[in-house]
Amino acid sequence: MLMSRSSRILLLLALGVTGVAVAQPPSHRPDAGMRSGFERADTGPSSDADAARFLTQATFGPTLADIAHLRSVGYQAWLNEQFARPVSTEIPYLDWVENLPSTPSGNNTVNDDTRLEIWTINALGTPDPSRGMAVPGDQLRQRVAFALSEIFVVSNKNGTLAYQPWALASWYDMLATNAFGNYRNLLKDATLHPAMGIYLTHMQNQKADTTHNIRPDENYAREVLQLFSIGLVQLADDGTPILSGGQPIPTYGQASVRGFAAVLTGWNWNNTGCGPSTYVCCDESNYANCGRYGYNLPSWKLPMQPIEAFHDNTSAKQLLDYAGVALPAGVLAAGGNAAQELDVALDNIFHHPNVGPFIGRRLIQRLVTSNPSPAYVQRVAAAFNNNGSGVRGDLKATVSAILLDPEARFGQWMFPSTFGKLREPLLKNTQLWRAMSATTESGRIETLSPYPGIEDWYGQGPLRSQSVFNFFAPDYRHSGEISNLGLVSPEFQILSDITSVATNNRLFSLAFCWHSDGGSCWENGHGATLYLDTARDAPLAASNPSALLDRYSVLFMSGQMSPSMHQTLLTRLNAISGSTRGRQRVQHALYLILNSPEYSIQK
């Protein structure tokens, strides 16, 4: 059904910013008196609800086993374990599928849906058939990689990348590999990755030639500044704009865009046989060696290489000019080769004072809350600027600072009216699967409709954004109370009538069509359907539905289900009788919780 006006109001009520008086205290405002206020943020967790809340921010959703483990080891030990886990990648899975024997169903064909299979396996932590059913264990890394993919955007909506699953898998593997590394390395790897070279069109960028009306492409030069590093205006350490005469100060102008575009000239495919002075290997006469036209060629997975004949080494280039900049007035003198000038330019970006608060705030928004306080941003930026050992850009330190900050751990008490974020539809999906221990018979995961895999059902799919600006803008403001209060609500940008209906319908299918009690709404003959383990909770639901709701309050809502919601659901579950009441109560509870306004806001 379409989301009614009253449902939209309930969502805003859940965000706590409508100003409408209600009789029942909102569920996201727990009694602050239950906390002494003396605990350090990095101690604990002191309850299953605290553990589930941390895991909601740090993973693709808590599980009963993960809650128990986190409680036994504590926050810091859990982080250390996750930092030490090997990265789960996607490329080997695509190679494995391509080498499977041909079958009538054609499930050895590799396309972008195959990439979504391994993304889902890594995100959920289900057994990976390409690795002997080994279970991926790097939940934090995969969650941070997804957050980075919404900042450093490439997408299969590009006409070329749509048909290059290895290129997109390689891009995601790069993000996952760099998730706990240094931002400076991430910035360089992103800049030279062929997927980005195609997506933002700086591959085969040529130096200016007025005779032939050639100008360096400015696309990536603009977006690396605006979206991936410093943003449009100068920021204080706490992420607030620095004003001059009451107006924000721009971080760069057109001269800097042109300067970075000139730096980025001369980069081309790697491993294509290109010589030092020609692009001829990549023209239509020899496309077999060119990654853009080839299928699963090494050049899609290797960083671009410089072709010096096309690089501008004769002009000075205006880069960023800021206090403490290493270059005089931010100007790069002529004479360097492509690799040298790129390193200087990336250092120029990396050391800009905006990077810490800009990237810190973006990651906070993706993991914790849409409206972090300036003090929260400042603490995270400080960790980015110096990890405690004098190292700048340490993403491991940055992620730790985000998750162990007092605002992350206690924000629901500190700022009950503004803390939290609308749950992304994709993350609702992954949380349900993880909470209900979803698995398939074969380890493969069917992604094509109507099977329950990851698709663009609700405006989202990994590396499937419609534009470089992500599925939603980080500073999007929902009209009305949220905007009037100066708050932002990024995820509301894809909360439309269409996505609301699609998400509700999707969650209905997952709850009622694909379950361990012999459930199947459509025929599936190759064991690749994800089934919820409804049998696990059915006995509890049959005998004690109130206890079932307590369990789901922890698993899905970090223990924040309101008494009124609990009672309303309990009345509904008690009305279900019969020999299959256990399974049916589980299904009804799941569907109603995941579509409720209270659940929709992650607190």
C-alpha angles and dihedrals in degrees: 000000000000117000105258126219089255090054091052089050090051090054090053090046088054088054087053099227107103098090090221114142115236131185096224116063108244112260094235092064102076119182106280088200088074087072123069092208091224098095120107113239093238095054121093145341089230096187142020088254092056090049093049091049092053091047091050088060097039104039142028088270139321124271128198091249094048092049091053092047094048091050090051096050106026132229101292096045089049090052091049090051091051093047089054096049116107116250117262108222136193107216096075090055093054090049090050094050092048090056095050117112115267115262134187089254090054094227093155091069111111117216137135091289088060088056089053089053093061092039088057093046091052094042095049097035094232121157112286112223091199089063100043092274093302112166117237108236105183099097096151093049092049092048092050090046089055090050090050090049088061091054101036095043129194120155144195087230084086106098094233098042092049087075098040109077092163090057092052093042089051090050092052091046087053091053092048092047091051096041092099096027131082123303091226091061090045090052092052095043090050092048094052099039110114091223089061091040089059097037097052094028103235093123109109089011107169132209117256117284112176092186091064094031093245119158125177112260110253099194101101092033089061099042097045086061100038101039111016105042129000111006128217103296136043113264135205117230089269093056096253117131118262108232133211116188088351093303131104116255115237116239094215144357138215092281090062092047089054091046094054091044089055090049089053095057121116102032117135144158118308123229093019099117092250113161127223095270111029144066091194094113089068100050125104093269093066105024094141089081095044119093094215092066101028129086118239095342120166089243090072090061101039127080116259118265128221123253101198096200089068097042120100105235097151103069132068112242128216109224128165119321115202140139109295094013112162094221120072104259087342092289120141110212120229124258107067126118122242097268094045094049093046092055092049091049094049091048088051089056096039095056095047108119091232095067098078098050093036098052092034093056092046092053092045089054093050095047109026124005140353095224110040115181117252089248091057091050091048093053092050092046089052090055090049092049093048125009091199093271098068095265119136123210099022103160092191089060090043094052091046090051091050096050099039097044115120089240092054092049101037104018093114087066099034097050107014094164099050108022121104142039140246108262114248111241091235091055091051086057096049093044091055093049094047095044091051096043093240115196139163130228096241103028090244114113120218111223103177121098130300094023120091103255132119113290138144090277096135109020095286141088128149108276090357102110116145092230145007087265090074127237089302136009117253091229098044112138121204108228118254126025096002093053093041090055092052094247128136128224109186100176092052087073090078095039097106134145088262098049092042091057093041092050093048092047091047093052090048090055092047093050100041106025106042114046138130095250092083092284121164129143094187133030114266116182105178107056097246100119120113110233124195113231095237089155089071094066101026096093091051091047092050095050104029116014091173090061089048089056090049089054093048091045087061097040098046107019104028090245093303100120108134120237090244092053091046091052094045092052093044091055089052095047093047089056090063112088139160136080094303095044092116095060093039092051090052091051095047092046092051095048095046095045095048092050096044123111090231093058093041092072114066106218 
